[in-house]
C-alpha cells in the first residue's frame, strides 16, 4: 500500500491520480476513469471531482492500493 501525502483538507480524484503518478497529466483523468475501475473505500467511483480526504483508501486494479494521508 502506497501512502499519498496531501497538505490540504482534501484532494480531487484527478489531482490524486497525477500525484500518485498513475497518469502523466491532469487532462488524462477523464480518459483514465472511463477506461479503468477505481474503488474508493471499496466502492466504485469514476468521478474525477470526487473529494478524497486523509484516511481514504483508493484501489486501482493493476496499479495498486493507495491511502491518502
N, C-alpha and C positions, 0 to 999 in steps of 0.2 A: 504494500500500500504506500503510495507516494503522498507526501504532505505538500499542499499548496498554501503558502502563507499569503495573507492579504493584510493591507494596512487600513482598510476601510470597514464600515459596518457590514457591507455585502459586496458581492461581485456578480455581474451578469454571466449567464452561461457562455455567451460569445466571448467575453473577456477571459473567462476561465479557460476555455479551450485553447486560446492563444497563450495564456500564462503557463498552462500545463504542457505546452509545446505539442499539442495534438494537431493543431493547424498552424499554418505559417502566417496568415493574415486574418484580421477580423472579418474581412469580406467573405472568407471561406466558411464562416459559421453556418449560414443558412443552408448552403450546399451540404456540409458535413452532417448537420442534424436531419436533413432529408434522406441521407443515404445510410446512416448508422443509427442503431438503437442506443440511446443514452438513458441510464437509470439514475435518478436522484433519490436517495434513501429508499431504494428498492421499488420505486415507482417510475415507469417510463415517462419521460418528459422531453419533448422536442422543441421547446420554446427557447429561442436564443436570448430573450429578455428575462428569462427565469432568474430570480434573485437567489443567490447561494450565500448562506451565512456560515460562520465558523461552526464546525461540527457536522455539516452536511457531507454525506458520502456520495461520490459520483462514480458509477461503474460504467465503463465503456468496453464491451467485449472486444477482444483482440488488441486493446490499447492499455488496459489496466484499471486499477481501482485507485481512486484519489480521495483524500479527505481535505476539506477546507479548514485551514487553521487561522 
